[in-house]
């Protein structure tokens, strides 16, 4: 049980669960049959587990250097070899289940996972640290639509909104660790442009994503009143991100608010699909 708890704690469980819930919402919006919806959700969850475990395994030395005692691998709750094995198994499950849903879903999910793993493997320390988030989150809405019996990529506005949210996720997630990252040689885009610019770009990303989903939903024939209400809610969350991080400095709350905005936008897509 100790090993299982340690592995689960190394998956970045909060973000992993949020992304999994997002896949559920997008699958519902895409009108997937129950069995396809279950396979999609499990595939996405397994993929997120593999990404989280690989992140902590790769960063073990850095995390130990800066005293990250909140990390199970740093505390020695389980071995790094065990984490790598679990990450490999999770990755295999994600790929296998994606193949069950079709070649399109398999191809898209593999690209998204390769992009996420590339961030863990080194892109996080370069000016291109934002790129994997643009790619993986931009592809993410298509995982649901490509899982349908008649697979097709998600609408361009949905992919664009996903990419903008991905940018906001990256820009807010790394802010609390800027100083620790610098000590261990990690200098991604947020480190180079600084906290103030990162927060501003994240807020812009959230707002642009909200506008994209609003316009796209209206084009699809959804109720204008409901869609505008969702957009205003997301705009309010964006304002909360900026106010919180300006007053309290960079902390995890800003990142959590960004993930909340993503959930609200996913719910908007579900409502829009039912009303269209």
NORCORSUL-V82692 format. One record per residue. N is the residue number from 0. RES is the residue in one letter. PSI is psi in whole degrees, -180 to 180 (none if undefined). Layout:
N|RES|PSI  N|RES|PSI
This chain:
0|X|-35  1|X|-42  2|X|-43  3|X|-43  4|X|-40  5|X|-42  6|X|-43  7|X|-41  8|X|-21  9|X|-2  10|X|1  11|X|62  12|X|-37  13|X|-61  14|X|-37  15|X|-42  16|X|-38  17|X|-46  18|X|-38  19|X|-43  20|X|-38  21|X|-42  22|X|-37  23|X|-47  24|X|-43  25|X|-35  26|X|-40  27|X|-44  28|X|-32  29|X|-5  30|X|33  31|X|147  32|X|155  33|X|-44  34|X|-37  35|X|-39  36|X|-44  37|X|-46  38|X|-42  39|X|-49  40|X|-44  41|X|-40  42|X|-45  43|X|-43  44|X|-46  45|X|-41  46|X|-43  47|X|-38  48|X|-44  49|X|-40  50|X|-46  51|X|-45  52|X|-42  53|X|-35  54|X|-49  55|X|-33  56|X|-44  57|X|-37  58|X|11  59|X|-48  60|X|-44  61|X|-46  62|X|-39  63|X|-36  64|X|-39  65|X|9  66|X|39  67|X|79  68|X|-7  69|X|-8  70|X|123  71|X|-37  72|X|-36  73|X|-40  74|X|-14  75|X|22  76|X|-25  77|X|165  78|X|152  79|X|-32  80|X|-40  81|X|-40  82|X|-41  83|X|-41  84|X|-46  85|X|-39  86|X|-41  87|X|-42  88|X|-46  89|X|-41  90|X|-42  91|X|-42  92|X|-43  93|X|-44  94|X|-44  95|X|-47  96|X|-33  97|X|-39  98|X|-33  99|X|-33  100|X|-5  101|X|163  102|X|-36  103|X|-48  104|X|-43  105|X|-49  106|X|-46  107|X|-44  108|X|-39  109|X|-43  110|X|-45  111|X|-40  112|X|-41  113|X|-41  114|X|-46  115|X|-43  116|X|-33  117|X|-33  118|X|-49  119|X|-37  120|X|-11  121|X|-26  122|X|-22  123|X|-23  124|X|15  125|X|167  126|X|-16  127|X|19  128|X|-24  129|X|-27  130|X|-47  131|X|-32  132|X|-38  133|X|-43  134|X|-55  135|X|-45  136|X|-28  137|X|-35  138|X|-29  139|X|-46  140|X|-25  141|X|-17  142|X|-37  143|X|-48  144|X|-28  145|X|-9  146|X|-4  147|X|161  148|X|-34  149|X|81  150|X|142  151|X|152  152|X|156  153|X|160  154|X|150  155|X|-36  156|X|-33  157|X|-42  158|X|-40  159|X|-44  160|X|-41  161|X|-43  162|X|-41  163|X|-40  164|X|-38  165|X|-41  166|X|-44  167|X|-39  168|X|-49  169|X|-46  170|X|-30  171|X|-29  172|X|-36  173|X|-14  174|X|-42  175|X|-18  176|X|13  177|X|-47  178|X|-44  179|X|-40  180|X|-43  181|X|-38  182|X|-26  183|X|16  184|X|13  185|X|117  186|X|77  187|X|-172  188|X|-47  189|X|-33  190|X|-33  191|X|-33  192|X|-14  193|X|163  194|X|-43  195|X|-48  196|X|-36  197|X|-45  198|X|-44  199|X|-45  200|X|-37  201|X|-44  202|X|-43  203|X|-42  204|X|-43  205|X|-46  206|X|-43  207|X|-40  208|X|-42  209|X|-41  210|X|-42  211|X|-44  212|X|-38  213|X|-51  214|X|-45  215|X|-42  216|X|-40  217|X|-37  218|X|-36  219|X|-6  220|X|19  221|X|166  222|X|121  223|X|-42  224|X|-48  225|X|-42  226|X|-37  227|X|-37  228|X|-44  229|X|-45  230|X|-40  231|X|-36  232|X|-45  233|X|-39  234|X|-37  235|X|-39  236|X|-41  237|X|-43  238|X|-39  239|X|-38  240|X|-48  241|X|-45  242|X|-46  243|X|-47  244|X|-22  245|X|-39  246|X|-42  247|X|-8  248|X|176  249|X|121  250|X|-178  251|X|-16  252|X|-41  253|X|-42  254|X|-42  255|X|-37  256|X|-37  257|X|-42  258|X|-34  259|X|-41  260|X|-39  261|X|-41  262|X|-40  263|X|-43  264|X|-37  265|X|-41  266|X|-36  267|X|-40  268|X|-38  269|X|-47  270|X|-42  271|X|-39  272|X|-32  273|X|-27  274|X|-21  275|X|none
